[in-house]
Amino acid sequence: MKLHNLIEDEVFNAIDSIKNEVQVKCLCEKCKLDIAAIALNNLSPKYIVTEEGYVYAKANSMNYQFNTDVIAAVTEAMKIVGKNPKHD
Ligand SMILES: [Zn+2]
């Protein structure tokens, strides 16, 4: 059994969904994780207990509804990282 934060899935889904709408200079793995970290620090976690290997995102994607708080936090994080990427 594992603890899993559902908001992590939502944040990564949100990044993929709005990356074409929000101007981001760079979306490399580093910047993507920086965006996710900033957004997740501004959101309340939603922990569930999962079976080992159970991929919640797959089951969830069938009826996926974006949380507006998640979208707002990701949009804000994209602006912060876009202005100041933490690499050359
Ligand atoms: Zn980058």
PDB file of the backbone (N, CA, C, O) and the ligand in Angstrom, with CONECT records:
HET     ZN  A 101       1
ATOM      1  N   MET A   1       0.840  -1.198   0.000  1.00  0.00           N
ATOM      2  CA  MET A   1       0.000   0.000   0.000  1.00  0.00           C
ATOM      3  C   MET A   1       0.881   1.256   0.000  1.00  0.00           C
ATOM      4  O   MET A   1       1.989   1.279   0.535  1.00  0.00           O
ATOM      5  N   LYS A   2       0.336   2.273  -0.617  1.00  0.00           N
ATOM      6  CA  LYS A   2       1.094   3.510  -0.761  1.00  0.00           C
ATOM      7  C   LYS A   2       0.193   4.711  -0.524  1.00  0.00           C
ATOM      8  O   LYS A   2      -1.015   4.657  -0.757  1.00  0.00           O
ATOM      9  N   LEU A   3       0.800   5.797  -0.056  1.00  0.00           N
ATOM     10  CA  LEU A   3       0.071   7.052   0.016  1.00  0.00           C
ATOM     11  C   LEU A   3       0.264   7.782  -1.309  1.00  0.00           C
ATOM     12  O   LEU A   3       1.368   7.831  -1.850  1.00  0.00           O
ATOM     13  N   HIS A   4      -0.803   8.337  -1.812  1.00  0.00           N
ATOM     14  CA  HIS A   4      -0.682   9.066  -3.069  1.00  0.00           C
ATOM     15  C   HIS A   4      -1.477  10.363  -2.994  1.00  0.00           C
ATOM     16  O   HIS A   4      -2.624  10.379  -2.547  1.00  0.00           O
ATOM     17  N   ASN A   5      -0.854  11.441  -3.436  1.00  0.00           N
ATOM     18  CA  ASN A   5      -1.518  12.735  -3.439  1.00  0.00           C
ATOM     19  C   ASN A   5      -2.203  12.957  -4.796  1.00  0.00           C
ATOM     20  O   ASN A   5      -1.550  13.167  -5.818  1.00  0.00           O
ATOM     21  N   LEU A   6      -3.524  12.902  -4.767  1.00  0.00           N
ATOM     22  CA  LEU A   6      -4.292  13.059  -6.013  1.00  0.00           C
ATOM     23  C   LEU A   6      -4.033  14.389  -6.692  1.00  0.00           C
ATOM     24  O   LEU A   6      -4.109  14.498  -7.915  1.00  0.00           O
ATOM     25  N   ILE A   7      -3.724  15.409  -5.884  1.00  0.00           N
ATOM     26  CA  ILE A   7      -3.502  16.732  -6.458  1.00  0.00           C
ATOM     27  C   ILE A   7      -2.271  16.731  -7.368  1.00  0.00           C
ATOM     28  O   ILE A   7      -2.183  17.523  -8.305  1.00  0.00           O
ATOM     29  N   GLU A   8      -1.311  15.825  -7.081  1.00  0.00           N
ATOM     30  CA  GLU A   8      -0.153  15.701  -7.985  1.00  0.00           C
ATOM     31  C   GLU A   8      -0.609  15.339  -9.393  1.00  0.00           C
ATOM     32  O   GLU A   8      -0.147  15.931 -10.368  1.00  0.00           O
ATOM     33  N   ASP A   9      -1.519  14.365  -9.505  1.00  0.00           N
ATOM     34  CA  ASP A   9      -2.039  13.983 -10.822  1.00  0.00           C
ATOM     35  C   ASP A   9      -2.732  15.168 -11.485  1.00  0.00           C
ATOM     36  O   ASP A   9      -2.549  15.430 -12.673  1.00  0.00           O
ATOM     37  N   GLU A  10      -3.528  15.876 -10.692  1.00  0.00           N
ATOM     38  CA  GLU A  10      -4.281  16.990 -11.256  1.00  0.00           C
ATOM     39  C   GLU A  10      -3.350  18.090 -11.752  1.00  0.00           C
ATOM     40  O   GLU A  10      -3.586  18.689 -12.801  1.00  0.00           O
ATOM     41  N   VAL A  11      -2.275  18.354 -10.977  1.00  0.00           N
ATOM     42  CA  VAL A  11      -1.321  19.394 -11.378  1.00  0.00           C
ATOM     43  C   VAL A  11      -0.625  19.021 -12.692  1.00  0.00           C
ATOM     44  O   VAL A  11      -0.504  19.856 -13.587  1.00  0.00           O
ATOM     45  N   PHE A  12      -0.168  17.769 -12.808  1.00  0.00           N
ATOM     46  CA  PHE A  12       0.518  17.375 -14.045  1.00  0.00           C
ATOM     47  C   PHE A  12      -0.451  17.353 -15.233  1.00  0.00           C
ATOM     48  O   PHE A  12      -0.078  17.731 -16.344  1.00  0.00           O
ATOM     49  N   ASN A  13      -1.674  16.918 -15.006  1.00  0.00           N
ATOM     50  CA  ASN A  13      -2.681  16.973 -16.071  1.00  0.00           C
ATOM     51  C   ASN A  13      -2.953  18.416 -16.492  1.00  0.00           C
ATOM     52  O   ASN A  13      -3.095  18.715 -17.677  1.00  0.00           O
ATOM     53  N   ALA A  14      -3.023  19.306 -15.497  1.00  0.00           N
ATOM     54  CA  ALA A  14      -3.302  20.714 -15.780  1.00  0.00           C
ATOM     55  C   ALA A  14      -2.157  21.347 -16.569  1.00  0.00           C
ATOM     56  O   ALA A  14      -2.398  22.126 -17.492  1.00  0.00           O
ATOM     57  N   ILE A  15      -0.909  21.018 -16.211  1.00  0.00           N
ATOM     58  CA  ILE A  15       0.249  21.554 -16.954  1.00  0.00           C
ATOM     59  C   ILE A  15       0.141  21.152 -18.426  1.00  0.00           C
ATOM     60  O   ILE A  15       0.321  21.983 -19.316  1.00  0.00           O
ATOM     61  N   ASP A  16      -0.152  19.880 -18.676  1.00  0.00           N
ATOM     62  CA  ASP A  16      -0.255  19.407 -20.057  1.00  0.00           C
ATOM     63  C   ASP A  16      -1.423  20.066 -20.795  1.00  0.00           C
ATOM     64  O   ASP A  16      -1.333  20.320 -21.996  1.00  0.00           O
ATOM     65  N   SER A  17      -2.500  20.340 -20.090  1.00  0.00           N
ATOM     66  CA  SER A  17      -3.682  20.900 -20.739  1.00  0.00           C
ATOM     67  C   SER A  17      -3.547  22.376 -21.069  1.00  0.00           C
ATOM     68  O   SER A  17      -4.048  22.824 -22.100  1.00  0.00           O
ATOM     69  N   ILE A  18      -2.873  23.148 -20.203  1.00  0.00           N
ATOM     70  CA  ILE A  18      -2.858  24.596 -20.429  1.00  0.00           C
ATOM     71  C   ILE A  18      -1.532  25.112 -20.950  1.00  0.00           C
ATOM     72  O   ILE A  18      -1.366  26.319 -21.128  1.00  0.00           O
ATOM     73  N   LYS A  19      -0.572  24.208 -21.201  1.00  0.00           N
ATOM     74  CA  LYS A  19       0.741  24.690 -21.654  1.00  0.00           C
ATOM     75  C   LYS A  19       0.675  25.412 -23.002  1.00  0.00           C
ATOM     76  O   LYS A  19       1.568  26.192 -23.334  1.00  0.00           O
ATOM     77  N   ASN A  20      -0.381  25.151 -23.779  1.00  0.00           N
ATOM     78  CA  ASN A  20      -0.517  25.849 -25.061  1.00  0.00           C
ATOM     79  C   ASN A  20      -1.211  27.203 -24.918  1.00  0.00           C
ATOM     80  O   ASN A  20      -1.130  28.053 -25.805  1.00  0.00           O
ATOM     81  N   GLU A  21      -1.891  27.390 -23.789  1.00  0.00           N
ATOM     82  CA  GLU A  21      -2.611  28.646 -23.581  1.00  0.00           C
ATOM     83  C   GLU A  21      -1.790  29.661 -22.813  1.00  0.00           C
ATOM     84  O   GLU A  21      -1.904  30.866 -23.035  1.00  0.00           O
ATOM     85  N   VAL A  22      -0.953  29.160 -21.899  1.00  0.00           N
ATOM     86  CA  VAL A  22      -0.124  30.059 -21.100  1.00  0.00           C
ATOM     87  C   VAL A  22       1.265  30.106 -21.725  1.00  0.00           C
ATOM     88  O   VAL A  22       1.851  29.066 -22.024  1.00  0.00           O
ATOM     89  N   GLN A  23       1.790  31.312 -21.920  1.00  0.00           N
ATOM     90  CA  GLN A  23       3.117  31.456 -22.516  1.00  0.00           C
ATOM     91  C   GLN A  23       4.191  30.996 -21.538  1.00  0.00           C
ATOM     92  O   GLN A  23       4.404  31.622 -20.500  1.00  0.00           O
ATOM     93  N   VAL A  24       4.861  29.909 -21.872  1.00  0.00           N
ATOM     94  CA  VAL A  24       5.952  29.428 -21.035  1.00  0.00           C
ATOM     95  C   VAL A  24       7.195  29.333 -21.906  1.00  0.00           C
ATOM     96  O   VAL A  24       7.172  28.740 -22.985  1.00  0.00           O
ATOM     97  N   LYS A  25       8.280  29.926 -21.420  1.00  0.00           N
ATOM     98  CA  LYS A  25       9.521  29.945 -22.202  1.00  0.00           C
ATOM     99  C   LYS A  25      10.073  28.542 -22.376  1.00  0.00           C
ATOM    100  O   LYS A  25      10.560  28.187 -23.449  1.00  0.00           O
ATOM    101  N   CYS A  26       9.996  27.762 -21.338  1.00  0.00           N
ATOM    102  CA  CYS A  26      10.627  26.457 -21.365  1.00  0.00           C
ATOM    103  C   CYS A  26       9.757  25.451 -20.624  1.00  0.00           C
ATOM    104  O   CYS A  26       9.217  25.749 -19.559  1.00  0.00           O
ATOM    105  N   LEU A  27       9.627  24.272 -21.189  1.00  0.00           N
ATOM    106  CA  LEU A  27       8.877  23.215 -20.511  1.00  0.00           C
ATOM    107  C   LEU A  27       9.704  21.928 -20.481  1.00  0.00           C
ATOM    108  O   LEU A  27       9.197  20.837 -20.743  1.00  0.00           O
ATOM    109  N   CYS A  28      10.974  22.084 -20.159  1.00  0.00           N
ATOM    110  CA  CYS A  28      11.814  20.902 -19.997  1.00  0.00           C
ATOM    111  C   CYS A  28      11.395  20.194 -18.699  1.00  0.00           C
ATOM    112  O   CYS A  28      10.571  20.712 -17.945  1.00  0.00           O
ATOM    113  N   GLU A  29      11.958  19.029 -18.448  1.00  0.00           N
ATOM    114  CA  GLU A  29      11.595  18.263 -17.259  1.00  0.00           C
ATOM    115  C   GLU A  29      11.808  19.084 -15.987  1.00  0.00           C
ATOM    116  O   GLU A  29      10.992  19.041 -15.066  1.00  0.00           O
ATOM    117  N   LYS A  30      12.922  19.836 -15.946  1.00  0.00           N
ATOM    118  CA  LYS A  30      13.251  20.646 -14.770  1.00  0.00           C
ATOM    119  C   LYS A  30      12.195  21.739 -14.536  1.00  0.00           C
ATOM    120  O   LYS A  30      11.710  21.910 -13.418  1.00  0.00           O
ATOM    121  N   CYS A  31      11.849  22.468 -15.593  1.00  0.00           N
ATOM    122  CA  CYS A  31      10.887  23.557 -15.448  1.00  0.00           C
ATOM    123  C   CYS A  31       9.500  23.019 -15.116  1.00  0.00           C
ATOM    124  O   CYS A  31       8.768  23.611 -14.323  1.00  0.00           O
ATOM    125  N   LYS A  32       9.146  21.888 -15.730  1.00  0.00           N
ATOM    126  CA  LYS A  32       7.854  21.263 -15.459  1.00  0.00           C
ATOM    127  C   LYS A  32       7.741  20.888 -13.972  1.00  0.00           C
ATOM    128  O   LYS A  32       6.710  21.112 -13.338  1.00  0.00           O
ATOM    129  N   LEU A  33       8.830  20.312 -13.432  1.00  0.00           N
ATOM    130  CA  LEU A  33       8.819  19.918 -12.018  1.00  0.00           C
ATOM    131  C   LEU A  33       8.827  21.142 -11.108  1.00  0.00           C
ATOM    132  O   LEU A  33       8.210  21.128 -10.043  1.00  0.00           O
ATOM    133  N   ASP A  34       9.532  22.215 -11.527  1.00  0.00           N
ATOM    134  CA  ASP A  34       9.507  23.460 -10.750  1.00  0.00           C
ATOM    135  C   ASP A  34       8.092  24.023 -10.706  1.00  0.00           C
ATOM    136  O   ASP A  34       7.622  24.462  -9.656  1.00  0.00           O
ATOM    137  N   ILE A  35       7.419  24.008 -11.850  1.00  0.00           N
ATOM    138  CA  ILE A  35       6.032  24.493 -11.917  1.00  0.00           C
ATOM    139  C   ILE A  35       5.148  23.653 -10.989  1.00  0.00           C
ATOM    140  O   ILE A  35       4.344  24.187 -10.225  1.00  0.00           O
ATOM    141  N   ALA A  36       5.314  22.324 -11.071  1.00  0.00           N
ATOM    142  CA  ALA A  36       4.506  21.431 -10.236  1.00  0.00           C
ATOM    143  C   ALA A  36       4.780  21.671  -8.755  1.00  0.00           C
ATOM    144  O   ALA A  36       3.853  21.676  -7.945  1.00  0.00           O
ATOM    145  N   ALA A  37       6.058  21.870  -8.394  1.00  0.00           N
ATOM    146  CA  ALA A  37       6.409  22.069  -6.984  1.00  0.00           C
ATOM    147  C   ALA A  37       5.787  23.349  -6.436  1.00  0.00           C
ATOM    148  O   ALA A  37       5.244  23.361  -5.332  1.00  0.00           O
ATOM    149  N   ILE A  38       5.871  24.433  -7.221  1.00  0.00           N
ATOM    150  CA  ILE A  38       5.303  25.716  -6.766  1.00  0.00           C
ATOM    151  C   ILE A  38       3.784  25.585  -6.625  1.00  0.00           C
ATOM    152  O   ILE A  38       3.205  26.022  -5.631  1.00  0.00           O
ATOM    153  N   ALA A  39       3.149  24.980  -7.628  1.00  0.00           N
ATOM    154  CA  ALA A  39       1.697  24.827  -7.585  1.00  0.00           C
ATOM    155  C   ALA A  39       1.278  23.958  -6.400  1.00  0.00           C
ATOM    156  O   ALA A  39       0.329  24.286  -5.687  1.00  0.00           O
ATOM    157  N   LEU A  40       1.996  22.840  -6.193  1.00  0.00           N
ATOM    158  CA  LEU A  40       1.624  21.911  -5.117  1.00  0.00           C
ATOM    159  C   LEU A  40       1.813  22.540  -3.736  1.00  0.00           C
ATOM    160  O   LEU A  40       1.072  22.226  -2.805  1.00  0.00           O
ATOM    161  N   ASN A  41       2.803  23.427  -3.602  1.00  0.00           N
ATOM    162  CA  ASN A  41       3.009  24.095  -2.317  1.00  0.00           C
ATOM    163  C   ASN A  41       1.888  25.075  -2.003  1.00  0.00           C
ATOM    164  O   ASN A  41       1.687  25.452  -0.848  1.00  0.00           O
ATOM    165  N   ASN A  42       1.160  25.484  -3.033  1.00  0.00           N
ATOM    166  CA  ASN A  42       0.059  26.431  -2.830  1.00  0.00           C
ATOM    167  C   ASN A  42      -1.301  25.750  -2.766  1.00  0.00           C
ATOM    168  O   ASN A  42      -2.327  26.417  -2.633  1.00  0.00           O
ATOM    169  N   LEU A  43      -1.311  24.426  -2.859  1.00  0.00           N
ATOM    170  CA  LEU A  43      -2.578  23.692  -2.864  1.00  0.00           C
ATOM    171  C   LEU A  43      -2.625  22.738  -1.667  1.00  0.00           C
ATOM    172  O   LEU A  43      -1.592  22.268  -1.191  1.00  0.00           O
ATOM    173  N   SER A  44      -3.824  22.466  -1.200  1.00  0.00           N
ATOM    174  CA  SER A  44      -3.969  21.465  -0.146  1.00  0.00           C
ATOM    175  C   SER A  44      -3.864  20.084  -0.775  1.00  0.00           C
ATOM    176  O   SER A  44      -4.494  19.822  -1.799  1.00  0.00           O
ATOM    177  N   PRO A  45      -3.078  19.200  -0.176  1.00  0.00           N
ATOM    178  CA  PRO A  45      -2.983  17.844  -0.723  1.00  0.00           C
ATOM    179  C   PRO A  45      -4.281  17.068  -0.509  1.00  0.00           C
ATOM    180  O   PRO A  45      -5.072  17.373   0.383  1.00  0.00           O
ATOM    181  N   LYS A  46      -4.471  16.070  -1.345  1.00  0.00           N
ATOM    182  CA  LYS A  46      -5.643  15.200  -1.211  1.00  0.00           C
ATOM    183  C   LYS A  46      -5.117  13.769  -1.260  1.00  0.00           C
ATOM    184  O   LYS A  46      -5.006  13.176  -2.334  1.00  0.00           O
ATOM    185  N   TYR A  47      -4.795  13.221  -0.093  1.00  0.00           N
ATOM    186  CA  TYR A  47      -4.142  11.913  -0.060  1.00  0.00           C
ATOM    187  C   TYR A  47      -5.144  10.772  -0.066  1.00  0.00           C
ATOM    188  O   TYR A  47      -6.188  10.822   0.583  1.00  0.00           O
ATOM    189  N   ILE A  48      -4.788   9.740  -0.825  1.00  0.00           N
ATOM    190  CA  ILE A  48      -5.545   8.493  -0.787  1.00  0.00           C
ATOM    191  C   ILE A  48      -4.564   7.351  -0.567  1.00  0.00           C
ATOM    192  O   ILE A  48      -3.364   7.506  -0.796  1.00  0.00           O
ATOM    193  N   VAL A  49      -5.064   6.222  -0.131  1.00  0.00           N
ATOM    194  CA  VAL A  49      -4.248   5.022   0.000  1.00  0.00           C
ATOM    195  C   VAL A  49      -4.513   4.158  -1.222  1.00  0.00           C
ATOM    196  O   VAL A  49      -5.661   3.838  -1.531  1.00  0.00           O
ATOM    197  N   THR A  50      -3.437   3.783  -1.919  1.00  0.00           N
ATOM    198  CA  THR A  50      -3.598   2.976  -3.129  1.00  0.00           C
ATOM    199  C   THR A  50      -2.890   1.642  -2.971  1.00  0.00           C
ATOM    200  O   THR A  50      -1.960   1.505  -2.176  1.00  0.00           O
ATOM    201  N   GLU A  51      -3.337   0.672  -3.730  1.00  0.00           N
ATOM    202  CA  GLU A  51      -2.623  -0.602  -3.833  1.00  0.00           C
ATOM    203  C   GLU A  51      -1.336  -0.332  -4.596  1.00  0.00           C
ATOM    204  O   GLU A  51      -1.280   0.570  -5.431  1.00  0.00           O
ATOM    205  N   GLU A  52      -0.310  -1.111  -4.308  1.00  0.00           N
ATOM    206  CA  GLU A  52       0.940  -0.982  -5.040  1.00  0.00           C
ATOM    207  C   GLU A  52       0.681  -1.133  -6.550  1.00  0.00           C
ATOM    208  O   GLU A  52       0.017  -2.074  -6.984  1.00  0.00           O
ATOM    209  N   GLY A  53       1.211  -0.202  -7.328  1.00  0.00           N
ATOM    210  CA  GLY A  53       1.095  -0.317  -8.773  1.00  0.00           C
ATOM    211  C   GLY A  53      -0.229   0.149  -9.356  1.00  0.00           C
ATOM    212  O   GLY A  53      -0.394   0.184 -10.575  1.00  0.00           O
ATOM    213  N   TYR A  54      -1.152   0.498  -8.512  1.00  0.00           N
ATOM    214  CA  TYR A  54      -2.443   0.949  -9.017  1.00  0.00           C
ATOM    215  C   TYR A  54      -2.310   2.370  -9.556  1.00  0.00           C
ATOM    216  O   TYR A  54      -1.908   3.279  -8.829  1.00  0.00           O
ATOM    217  N   VAL A  55      -2.643   2.556 -10.816  1.00  0.00           N
ATOM    218  CA  VAL A  55      -2.488   3.875 -11.421  1.00  0.00           C
ATOM    219  C   VAL A  55      -3.820   4.605 -11.387  1.00  0.00           C
ATOM    220  O   VAL A  55      -4.718   4.349 -12.188  1.00  0.00           O
ATOM    221  N   TYR A  56      -3.916   5.509 -10.446  1.00  0.00           N
ATOM    222  CA  TYR A  56      -5.179   6.222 -10.278  1.00  0.00           C
ATOM    223  C   TYR A  56      -5.476   7.125 -11.466  1.00  0.00           C
ATOM    224  O   TYR A  56      -6.627   7.259 -11.881  1.00  0.00           O
ATOM    225  N   ALA A  57      -4.420   7.752 -12.019  1.00  0.00           N
ATOM    226  CA  ALA A  57      -4.629   8.736 -13.085  1.00  0.00           C
ATOM    227  C   ALA A  57      -5.405   8.130 -14.245  1.00  0.00           C
ATOM    228  O   ALA A  57      -6.233   8.801 -14.862  1.00  0.00           O
ATOM    229  N   LYS A  58      -5.142   6.869 -14.541  1.00  0.00           N
ATOM    230  CA  LYS A  58      -5.821   6.207 -15.654  1.00  0.00           C
ATOM    231  C   LYS A  58      -7.318   6.090 -15.392  1.00  0.00           C
ATOM    232  O   LYS A  58      -8.133   6.428 -16.250  1.00  0.00           O
ATOM    233  N   ALA A  59      -7.669   5.619 -14.225  1.00  0.00           N
ATOM    234  CA  ALA A  59      -9.074   5.464 -13.878  1.00  0.00           C
ATOM    235  C   ALA A  59      -9.752   6.830 -13.843  1.00  0.00           C
ATOM    236  O   ALA A  59     -10.906   6.986 -14.243  1.00  0.00           O
ATOM    237  N   ASN A  60      -9.002   7.808 -13.354  1.00  0.00           N
ATOM    238  CA  ASN A  60      -9.556   9.138 -13.173  1.00  0.00           C
ATOM    239  C   ASN A  60      -9.738   9.889 -14.481  1.00  0.00           C
ATOM    240  O   ASN A  60     -10.628  10.732 -14.590  1.00  0.00           O
ATOM    241  N   SER A  61      -8.907   9.595 -15.479  1.00  0.00           N
ATOM    242  CA  SER A  61      -8.926  10.382 -16.712  1.00  0.00           C
ATOM    243  C   SER A  61     -10.216  10.173 -17.505  1.00  0.00           C
ATOM    244  O   SER A  61     -10.550  10.980 -18.372  1.00  0.00           O
ATOM    245  N   MET A  62     -10.943   9.089 -17.209  1.00  0.00           N
ATOM    246  CA  MET A  62     -12.177   8.832 -17.933  1.00  0.00           C
ATOM    247  C   MET A  62     -13.236   9.872 -17.621  1.00  0.00           C
ATOM    248  O   MET A  62     -14.081  10.187 -18.459  1.00  0.00           O
ATOM    249  N   ASN A  63     -13.185  10.387 -16.436  1.00  0.00           N
ATOM    250  CA  ASN A  63     -14.184  11.382 -16.061  1.00  0.00           C
ATOM    251  C   ASN A  63     -13.469  12.541 -15.371  1.00  0.00           C
ATOM    252  O   ASN A  63     -13.708  12.854 -14.205  1.00  0.00           O
ATOM    253  N   TYR A  64     -12.591  13.155 -16.141  1.00  0.00           N
ATOM    254  CA  TYR A  64     -11.732  14.148 -15.522  1.00  0.00           C
ATOM    255  C   TYR A  64     -12.337  15.539 -15.533  1.00  0.00           C
ATOM    256  O   TYR A  64     -12.738  16.060 -16.573  1.00  0.00           O
ATOM    257  N   GLN A  65     -12.389  16.119 -14.356  1.00  0.00           N
ATOM    258  CA  GLN A  65     -12.859  17.490 -14.255  1.00  0.00           C
ATOM    259  C   GLN A  65     -11.794  18.317 -13.575  1.00  0.00           C
ATOM    260  O   GLN A  65     -11.323  17.973 -12.492  1.00  0.00           O
ATOM    261  N   PHE A  66     -11.414  19.417 -14.217  1.00  0.00           N
ATOM    262  CA  PHE A  66     -10.376  20.236 -13.623  1.00  0.00           C
ATOM    263  C   PHE A  66     -10.898  21.045 -12.458  1.00  0.00           C
ATOM    264  O   PHE A  66     -11.963  21.660 -12.503  1.00  0.00           O
ATOM    265  N   ASN A  67     -10.107  21.013 -11.432  1.00  0.00           N
ATOM    266  CA  ASN A  67     -10.358  21.817 -10.264  1.00  0.00           C
ATOM    267  C   ASN A  67      -9.855  23.235 -10.572  1.00  0.00           C
ATOM    268  O   ASN A  67      -8.700  23.404 -10.966  1.00  0.00           O
ATOM    269  N   THR A  68     -10.690  24.235 -10.401  1.00  0.00           N
ATOM    270  CA  THR A  68     -10.288  25.597 -10.764  1.00  0.00           C
ATOM    271  C   THR A  68      -9.142  26.104  -9.897  1.00  0.00           C
ATOM    272  O   THR A  68      -8.339  26.919 -10.350  1.00  0.00           O
ATOM    273  N   ASP A  69      -9.057  25.629  -8.651  1.00  0.00           N
ATOM    274  CA  ASP A  69      -7.934  26.004  -7.791  1.00  0.00           C
ATOM    275  C   ASP A  69      -6.627  25.488  -8.366  1.00  0.00           C
ATOM    276  O   ASP A  69      -5.606  26.173  -8.327  1.00  0.00           O
ATOM    277  N   VAL A  70      -6.668  24.269  -8.902  1.00  0.00           N
ATOM    278  CA  VAL A  70      -5.464  23.660  -9.487  1.00  0.00           C
ATOM    279  C   VAL A  70      -5.037  24.448 -10.719  1.00  0.00           C
ATOM    280  O   VAL A  70      -3.856  24.748 -10.889  1.00  0.00           O
ATOM    281  N   ILE A  71      -5.995  24.781 -11.578  1.00  0.00           N
ATOM    282  CA  ILE A  71      -5.688  25.554 -12.785  1.00  0.00           C
ATOM    283  C   ILE A  71      -5.066  26.903 -12.411  1.00  0.00           C
ATOM    284  O   ILE A  71      -4.079  27.325 -13.015  1.00  0.00           O
ATOM    285  N   ALA A  72      -5.643  27.573 -11.418  1.00  0.00           N
ATOM    286  CA  ALA A  72      -5.131  28.880 -11.004  1.00  0.00           C
ATOM    287  C   ALA A  72      -3.716  28.766 -10.461  1.00  0.00           C
ATOM    288  O   ALA A  72      -2.861  29.590 -10.784  1.00  0.00           O
ATOM    289  N   ALA A  73      -3.459  27.754  -9.641  1.00  0.00           N
ATOM    290  CA  ALA A  73      -2.133  27.571  -9.047  1.00  0.00           C
ATOM    291  C   ALA A  73      -1.100  27.239 -10.114  1.00  0.00           C
ATOM    292  O   ALA A  73       0.030  27.725 -10.059  1.00  0.00           O
ATOM    293  N   VAL A  74      -1.486  26.404 -11.097  1.00  0.00           N
ATOM    294  CA  VAL A  74      -0.555  26.025 -12.167  1.00  0.00           C
ATOM    295  C   VAL A  74      -0.264  27.225 -13.076  1.00  0.00           C
ATOM    296  O   VAL A  74       0.877  27.438 -13.486  1.00  0.00           O
ATOM    297  N   THR A  75      -1.301  28.003 -13.384  1.00  0.00           N
ATOM    298  CA  THR A  75      -1.118  29.190 -14.224  1.00  0.00           C
ATOM    299  C   THR A  75      -0.139  30.156 -13.565  1.00  0.00           C
ATOM    300  O   THR A  75       0.758  30.689 -14.218  1.00  0.00           O
ATOM    301  N   GLU A  76      -0.321  30.376 -12.261  1.00  0.00           N
ATOM    302  CA  GLU A  76       0.546  31.274 -11.507  1.00  0.00           C
ATOM    303  C   GLU A  76       1.983  30.735 -11.486  1.00  0.00           C
ATOM    304  O   GLU A  76       2.938  31.483 -11.691  1.00  0.00           O
ATOM    305  N   ALA A  77       2.121  29.432 -11.236  1.00  0.00           N
ATOM    306  CA  ALA A  77       3.448  28.805 -11.189  1.00  0.00           C
ATOM    307  C   ALA A  77       4.147  28.893 -12.541  1.00  0.00           C
ATOM    308  O   ALA A  77       5.362  29.081 -12.600  1.00  0.00           O
ATOM    309  N   MET A  78       3.380  28.756 -13.635  1.00  0.00           N
ATOM    310  CA  MET A  78       3.964  28.868 -14.976  1.00  0.00           C
ATOM    311  C   MET A  78       4.516  30.266 -15.214  1.00  0.00           C
ATOM    312  O   MET A  78       5.564  30.429 -15.839  1.00  0.00           O
ATOM    313  N   LYS A  79       3.811  31.271 -14.715  1.00  0.00           N
ATOM    314  CA  LYS A  79       4.281  32.658 -14.870  1.00  0.00           C
ATOM    315  C   LYS A  79       5.584  32.864 -14.107  1.00  0.00           C
ATOM    316  O   LYS A  79       6.522  33.480 -14.614  1.00  0.00           O
ATOM    317  N   ILE A  80       5.634  32.334 -12.867  1.00  0.00           N
ATOM    318  CA  ILE A  80       6.833  32.497 -12.028  1.00  0.00           C
ATOM    319  C   ILE A  80       8.031  31.818 -12.678  1.00  0.00           C
ATOM    320  O   ILE A  80       9.091  32.429 -12.813  1.00  0.00           O
ATOM    321  N   VAL A  81       7.873  30.564 -13.081  1.00  0.00           N
ATOM    322  CA  VAL A  81       8.987  29.811 -13.678  1.00  0.00           C
ATOM    323  C   VAL A  81       9.334  30.378 -15.057  1.00  0.00           C
ATOM    324  O   VAL A  81      10.505  30.412 -15.436  1.00  0.00           O
ATOM    325  N   GLY A  82       8.321  30.821 -15.806  1.00  0.00           N
ATOM    326  CA  GLY A  82       8.554  31.400 -17.123  1.00  0.00           C
ATOM    327  C   GLY A  82       9.420  32.650 -17.065  1.00  0.00           C
ATOM    328  O   GLY A  82      10.244  32.887 -17.948  1.00  0.00           O
ATOM    329  N   LYS A  83       9.225  33.454 -16.012  1.00  0.00           N
ATOM    330  CA  LYS A  83      10.005  34.681 -15.851  1.00  0.00           C
ATOM    331  C   LYS A  83      11.419  34.397 -15.418  1.00  0.00           C
ATOM    332  O   LYS A  83      12.345  35.138 -15.748  1.00  0.00           O
ATOM    333  N   ASN A  84      11.583  33.311 -14.673  1.00  0.00           N
ATOM    334  CA  ASN A  84      12.884  33.046 -14.054  1.00  0.00           C
ATOM    335  C   ASN A  84      13.194  31.564 -14.019  1.00  0.00           C
ATOM    336  O   ASN A  84      13.186  30.955 -12.949  1.00  0.00           O
ATOM    337  N   PRO A  85      13.473  30.959 -15.202  1.00  0.00           N
ATOM    338  CA  PRO A  85      13.822  29.535 -15.216  1.00  0.00           C
ATOM    339  C   PRO A  85      15.106  29.299 -14.419  1.00  0.00           C
ATOM    340  O   PRO A  85      16.049  30.087 -14.488  1.00  0.00           O
ATOM    341  N   LYS A  86      15.124  28.203 -13.665  1.00  0.00           N
ATOM    342  CA  LYS A  86      16.265  27.977 -12.778  1.00  0.00           C
ATOM    343  C   LYS A  86      17.408  27.221 -13.475  1.00  0.00           C
ATOM    344  O   LYS A  86      18.046  26.342 -12.895  1.00  0.00           O
ATOM    345  N   HIS A  87      17.636  27.591 -14.726  1.00  0.00           N
ATOM    346  CA  HIS A  87      18.780  27.024 -15.453  1.00  0.00           C
ATOM    347  C   HIS A  87      19.094  27.955 -16.613  1.00  0.00           C
ATOM    348  O   HIS A  87      18.322  28.876 -16.880  1.00  0.00           O
ATOM    349  N   ASP A  88      20.199  27.744 -17.306  1.00  0.00           N
ATOM    350  CA  ASP A  88      20.582  28.619 -18.427  1.00  0.00           C
ATOM    351  C   ASP A  88      19.789  28.311 -19.683  1.00  0.00           C
ATOM    352  O   ASP A  88      19.989  28.954 -20.713  1.00  0.00           O
TER     353      ASP A  88
HETATM  354 ZN    ZN A 101      13.603  24.493 -18.618  1.00  0.00          ZN2+
END
